[in-house]
Amino acid sequence: VDLPIQQSYLWYGSSKGDIDAQASGAYIFRPNGAPPTIISRTVPLKVIRGALVDEIHQQFNSWIYQVTRLYKDKDYAEVEYT
């Protein structure tokens, strides 16, 4: 199967709570209204091929590292990010 995909990580600036006293915090998601910022437009990748699984390693920035695993006998992908 050949399937083109595209993926992005984005972040939102948080609200300071100026108008409403409730600022963005641990359990409250309140973006400041600005468009989200894309983390990286180009991401280097490393492909590791094995007998049971192929892995794609990607470093989006200093705090997002992703591993995508494609198992030989499965029809889905496993995605892990740290």
Backbone torsions as a table, in degrees:
resi	resn	phi	psi	omega
1	VAL	NA	131.8	176.1
2	ASP	-115.4	112.1	-174.7
3	LEU	-131.1	109.6	178.1
4	PRO	-72.3	136.4	178.6
5	ILE	-134.0	161.1	176.8
6	GLN	-139.3	140.8	-177.9
7	GLN	-142.3	146.1	177.1
8	SER	-142.3	147.7	167.8
9	TYR	-109.9	136.2	-179.7
10	LEU	-130.9	158.2	173.0
11	TRP	-131.4	152.2	-178.5
12	TYR	-113.8	138.6	172.0
13	GLY	-70.7	144.6	-175.5
14	SER	-93.3	152.7	178.2
15	SER	-74.5	141.5	178.6
16	LYS	-86.4	-10.5	-179.6
17	GLY	80.5	29.3	-177.8
18	ASP	-64.8	-51.2	-177.4
19	ILE	-76.9	-46.9	178.6
20	ASP	-110.1	143.2	-177.1
21	ALA	-66.4	-13.7	-176.8
22	GLN	-85.2	104.5	176.6
23	ALA	-84.8	166.2	174.2
24	SER	-67.6	139.9	-177.6
25	GLY	-160.2	-156.6	-172.8
26	ALA	-57.2	-41.7	-176.7
27	TYR	-116.2	3.2	-177.8
28	ILE	-119.3	124.9	175.7
29	PHE	-105.1	107.4	178.6
30	ARG	-132.6	90.8	177.9
31	PRO	-64.4	156.9	-176.5
32	ASN	-81.0	2.2	178.0
33	GLY	96.9	-14.8	177.6
34	ALA	-74.8	153.8	176.8
35	PRO	-61.0	150.0	178.5
36	PRO	-65.6	154.6	179.6
37	THR	-102.6	127.0	177.7
38	ILE	-74.9	138.5	-176.1
39	ILE	-70.2	-49.0	-178.1
40	SER	-154.9	136.6	179.0
41	ARG	-86.9	-30.0	175.7
42	THR	-126.9	135.6	-175.8
43	VAL	-128.9	121.1	175.6
44	PRO	-67.5	148.3	179.1
45	LEU	-135.8	154.8	177.5
46	LYS	-127.2	125.8	179.9
47	VAL	-101.5	127.9	177.3
48	ILE	-119.2	118.3	-178.2
49	ARG	-102.9	133.4	179.2
50	GLY	-131.4	176.8	-179.0
51	ALA	-68.4	-35.2	-177.1
52	LEU	-107.1	-27.3	-174.4
53	VAL	-148.1	145.3	170.5
54	ASP	-107.4	140.1	-179.9
55	GLU	-123.5	142.9	173.3
56	ILE	-117.8	118.0	179.9
57	HIS	-103.2	131.5	-178.6
58	GLN	-135.7	134.1	176.1
59	GLN	-110.2	102.2	-177.5
60	PHE	-74.8	-39.0	173.8
61	ASN	-165.4	-165.4	-175.7
62	SER	-69.1	-17.8	-178.2
63	TRP	-120.9	9.1	173.7
64	ILE	-131.8	112.7	176.0
65	TYR	-124.6	130.6	-175.4
66	GLN	-126.9	140.4	173.6
67	VAL	-123.5	124.5	175.3
68	THR	-109.2	127.3	-178.7
69	ARG	-112.9	134.1	176.1
70	LEU	-119.8	104.1	-179.6
71	TYR	-78.8	141.8	-175.0
72	LYS	-61.9	-34.4	-175.0
73	ASP	-103.6	13.4	-178.0
74	LYS	-117.7	154.9	-179.8
75	ASP	-108.1	29.2	178.2
76	TYR	-143.3	166.0	176.9
77	ALA	-107.4	147.3	175.3
78	GLU	-109.9	127.9	-177.6
79	VAL	-119.9	127.7	177.8
80	GLU	-126.4	131.2	175.0
81	TYR	-133.9	145.4	179.6
82	THR	-134.3	NA	NA
